[in-house]
Amino acid sequence: MDLGNDTPESLFGASLPAHLYLHVPFCASKCAYCDFASVAGASGDLVRTVFTGMRTQVTRWSLAGFAGVLDTIYFGGGTPSLHADEIVRLLDHVRDHLLVQIDAEITVEANPDSLTREVVRKFAGAGVTRISVGVQSFDDGVLRVLGRRHDSRAAWDACRLVTAAGLDLSIDLMCGVPGQSITSWSETLARAVSTGAHHVSVYPLSIEDGTPMQVAIDAELLGEPDSDLAAEMMVLAENTLGYHSLGRYEVANYAEDRAHESRHNTAYWLRRQYIGVGPGAHGMLDRETALVAGLLEFDDQTTARVRYANASDIDEWLVGAGDTQEQLTAEQAAREDVMLGMRLVRGVPAAQVEAAGLTRVLESLEEDGLVERECDSISNSGSNWRTTRRGWLLGNEVFSRIWMGE
């Protein structure tokens, strides 16, 4: 059921999970770089069985009686846009069983080859507010290297369908692809801006073990990605998108303004509780919520936070087996809070860093030119630690040192 903005948080509990992630594990084919939990070319029977299981899982969460008023709902994958009718039915089921804010951000991931006018119409009619299109590139040669099913024209047409329907458009782009030139990347950025997207995500290619791209590189059929060139492309993206009023607000994400920042992903970076539904989906709950959900068998006072992952194997997930969880102590949770918060351009308040016992770690990172401390321009109170340009490009080093506390 949809609830208005004036719903009193105290009635339901402001600390309850307000974010829902639903993982749709199906795609038409696997891309060359993909190691996500997904199945290519699944039969209709398997698709129906999994969506039935996802509705059942939503019902179970609703019966637990603790889910908060949902502020964001996110359908990821896989390729959710392949199964629009099932997505609409699942979204209706969520609304029937959980409380949803009337202005909730509802996002569906889509690939251009599966995003037709009819699919967009169905999503808009069901109350989807935002579509994230996996463009990756507007260069056909780069798309072939990535093993994408669409070409640049299909990507452009898909973006136009989204904006024509009045939905918020977010597009994903990938840089550092073998054979990708600065000229090609510049043209992709220009085309991205001209789509009218209010949000753009930019990711450097990551080569994962066991993927077709890794096999091709090992066989010397494809060159190794150039990390220096990828960094140059990331800087070019920041400059180009920023010039066109798409400011970077997180490591890989750009938005026209605060209103168009991804509320769902920001919830991750701000350590908000969220529920994961579907095979391979992840969730994160505070200790008290995890106890009610049955994720903790006893009230272990050393546990402050529980991260869980549903089984990625569909057969295991259907029978309720293979789930995993990680329990964090209060000290670990505090370090994680700082680590994730440092992904944001605005950084983390110095008081929070000190409370987590990480001031010396941040000072060491400052000596290495990876972070800096400056006045918080948003609240104009105290100061924030944030990454420098170099720290942004070497984020993995920053985050690992914070997590290790050294």
N, C-alpha and C positions, 0 to 999 in steps of 0.2 A: 504494500500500500504506500502511496505517496503522501508525504507529510510536508506541511508548509515550513517556511524559514523560521517561524516563531515557535517551533516546537521546543519546549523547555528541555535543555540537555539534562537537567537534574532529574527529570522524570525517568529517563532511561539510563543515565549514567554517562557522563562526559568521557570517562576513561574506557568505555566499551569499544570493541572493534567497529569502525565506521567505514571500512574499506574492504572490498571483495574482489578477489582475482579469480577468474574462471579460465582454466587452461584447456583449450581445444586442441587435442593432439593429432590433428589430421592436416595433411597438405597434399597437393597434387603431385609434387615430386620434391626430392631433397635437393637443396642448393649445394654447390660444391664445397662451401665453407661451413655448412650447418652441422652442429652436433646437439641440437635441441631435442627435447623429448617429443618426437612426432613420428607419425606413421604415414608413409606415402601410399596413395592409391587404395585406401581402405574400402572394404565392401560396405554397401548400404546397411546390412544387418549389424555390422560392428559399429558403425556410426550411430545408429539408433540405440544400440545397447549402451554405448558410452554416454550419450546425452541423457538417457533414462537414469543411468547411474549418477550423473551430475545433478539432476533434479532431486534424486533421493538424498544425495549428500547435502544439498541446500536445505531440504526438509529436516534433516538431522540437526543441522546447525540451528535452525529455527526452534526446534523442540528443546534444545539446550537452554533456551530462554535468556541468553545473555548478549546476543548480538545487538550492537548499537544501531542508531539511525544511520543508514548508509549514505555517505557523502560522495563516494566514488565506486563505480563498478567498471571492471576492466576485463574484456575478453581478449586473451592472448593466445599464442599458439606456436607452431602450427599456423594454419591459415583459417581463422574463424569465418572469413567472408565466403568460403567455399560452401558453407552450410547455413545460409541466411535464415531459412525457415526454422531450423533447430535453434539458432541463436535467439530468434524472436520468441519462440516458445519457452526457452530457458529464462529469458529476461522477464517474461510474464510470470513465470513460476517464482522467480526471485521476489517480484513485487507482491505476489500473493502471500508469501511466507515471511518476508522480512520488511522492516520499516525502511523506507527510502525517502530522502529529502526530495522535495519537489523540484529543486534546482540541482539535483545530483549530476555530477560529471559521469557520463556513460560512454566509454570508449570501446571501439571494435578495431582490432588490427585487420588489415586487408592487403592482399597483393593485387597489383593492377590487372592481372589476367582474369581474376575472379570477381572484379568489381564492375558490375553492369549497372545501367540505369535502374533496372528493376530491383536489384539488390540494394542499391542506395535508397530507393523509395521505401523498401521494406524496413530498413534500419531507421530511417527518419520517422516513419509512421509508428514504430515501436518505441520511440522516445530516445534513441541513441543521439547523443549530442556531439560526438567527436569521432572521426575516423583517422586512424594512423596508417598511412599508406607506405608500404615497403618499396619505395622507388629505388633506392641504393645508388642509381646513376641515371643520367640522361644520355649516356654514351653507350651505343649498342655493343661496341667491342668490349667494354668493361662488363656489361651485363652478361655477355657470353662467357667471359672468364669466371664470373661468379656463379654461372649455371642457373641464371634466372630464366623464367619462362616467358617474361614479357620483353618488349622492346621499348625504346624511348617514347614512341608515339602512344603506345598503350599506357605508359606511365602518365604522360601528359593528359590524355583523355580521362583517365581515372581521377586525377586531381580535379579536373574541371567538373566532373560529375558531382564530386563532394561539395565543392563551393557553390555550384548551381542549386543544390538541394538545401542550401542555407546551413550546412553543418560545418563545424570547425574542422579545418584540415591540418593535420600534422604529417610531415613526411620524414622518412628515414633516409639518410645518405651514408655512403661508405667510402672512405678514402684509404690510400695506401695499398691499393690493389695492384698486383704485378702487371706492369704494362700501362698503368694509368699515368698520364702526364699532368703537369701543372695546367697546361692549356685545357685538357679535357675536364679537369676538376673545376677550373674557373667557369667553363661553360655550363657544367652541371649546377654550380651554385647560382649562376645567373638565371637558369631555367627554373630552379627551385623558388627563387624570389618571385619570379613572374607568375607562379601558380596561384598566388594569393594566400599561401599558407601562413597561418598565424604562429605556427610552431614548427621547428626543424630540429631533428636529432642528427648528430654527426658522429660516426663511429669509425675509428681506424680498424682495418681488417685484422682479425685475430685468427691465426692458423691453429686449428684444434687437431689433436691426434686422432687418426682414424678416419678423417674426412677425405673425400676425393681430392680436395685441393692439397692436402698434406701429402697424399700419395703422388700426385703430379709433381710436387716440388721435390720429393725424395727421388723421383725418377728423372729429375732434371728436365721435365717437360714444361715446367713453369719456373720462372725466377723467384727467388726469395723476396718477400716484401722488404722495402727499404724504410727502416724506422725513421731515419732523418727526413726522408721525403714525406713520410706520413705526418711528421711533426710540422713540417712546412705547410702541408695542406690544412692541418688543423688551425694554424695561425691564419692562413688565408681565409678559411671559413669564418673565423671570428671577426676578421676585419670586414669581409664582404657582407656577411649577414648583419653585422652591427651597423654598417653604413646604411643598410636598408631597414633600420629600426627593429631588427631581430636581435636583441641583446642576449648574450650568454648569461644564464642564471645558474648553470650547473656544469659539471665537467663536459658533458656532451650535448647539452640541451639549450636551445635558443627560443625565445618567445618575443612576440611583439610588445607585450606588456604583462604585468602581473596577472591580469585576468585570464591570459591565455597560457600561463604556465601549467604544466600537467599537475593537476591536484593529486592524482593517484600516485604518480612517481614521487612527488614531493613528500607524500605521506611516508614512503619508504625512507627517504633521506632524513626525515624528522622523527623517525623511529615510532611512528604511529602503529597501533595494532592492526593487523589485517588477516583476513581469512582466505585460505587457498582452497579452491574446489577443482576437482578433475585430476586425472593421472598426471603426475609430474609437477603439480602445483605446490607452491611453498606458502607458508603462513608464519606469522609471528604474533605471539600472545604474551602478555604479562603473566606472572606466576598465578595471581588470583583467578584470572580468566582461564588459564590452562587447567587449573584444578577443576573448575566447573565443567570444562570441556572434556575432562577425563584424560587429558594428555599427561597428567602427573598422577601417579598412583597414590602418593602420599604428600602431605604438605612439607616438602623439603625447604627449610628456611634458607638454605644456601642458594636456592634457585631464584633468580629475579626475572628471567625472561626465557621463553621457550621458542625456538625456531623449529618448525617441522616441515617435512616434505612428504607428500603423498607418493606412493610407489609410481615410478614412471612406466613400469611394465603394466600394460592394460589388464592382463589376466590377474596379476597380483592385486592390482587396485580394485578390481571388481569384487574380489572376495575379502577385501579389507586387510590384505597382507602386504608386507614389504615397506611399510611406512618407516621413516627415520625421524629422529629429533635430536636437537642439540640444546642442552640446558646451559644457560649463562649465569654466572654469579653476578652480584651487584657490581663488583669491580669490572668484570668483563663487559657488562652492559654499559657501564659508564664510558669505557674505552670505545666501545662500538658506537655509542652516541656521538662522540667527538669525531671518530673516523668517518662516519657517514655524513655528519654535518659539514665536514671539510670539503665534501664534494660540491657544496653550494658556494657560489661566488661570494656571498655575504659572509661565509665562514661561520665560526663558532664563538660565542661570548667568552672572553678571557676567564670570567668567573666559573663557567662550566668546565673549561680546561683545567683550571686549578682544582675544582672539586673532584675531578677524575684523576688527579695526581699526575697530570701530563704536562705541566708547565715546563719542566726541564726538557722533556722530549721536544716540545714545540720550540724552545729556545735553541736546541741543537739543530733542528730543521731550519731555523732562522739563520743560524751561522752558515749553513750550507746553501743559503739563498733559495730555499724551497717554500718557505712561508714568511709572512710578515704580520705585524700587529698594528692595527690602525683603528681609528675612531669608528664606531658603528654609526654610519650615516643614516640608517633607517630609524633607529630609536634615539640616536644622539645621546646615548648614555653608555658609559664604560667604553670598552674597546673589544674588538673582535680579532681573532686569529683567522687568517685566510691564506690560501696558496698564492704564491707569486706566479708570474707567467711561466717561469721554469718549473715551479712546483706543479702547476696544472698539467704541463706536458710530461712530467715524471710522477704522475699521481700515484702509480702503484708503489713507488718507494715511500712516498709520504704516508699512504694509508697503511702499509705494512709496518712501518716503524711506530705509528700510533697504536696499531692493534697489539704489537708486541710490547709496547710500553718502554721502548728503548731507542 
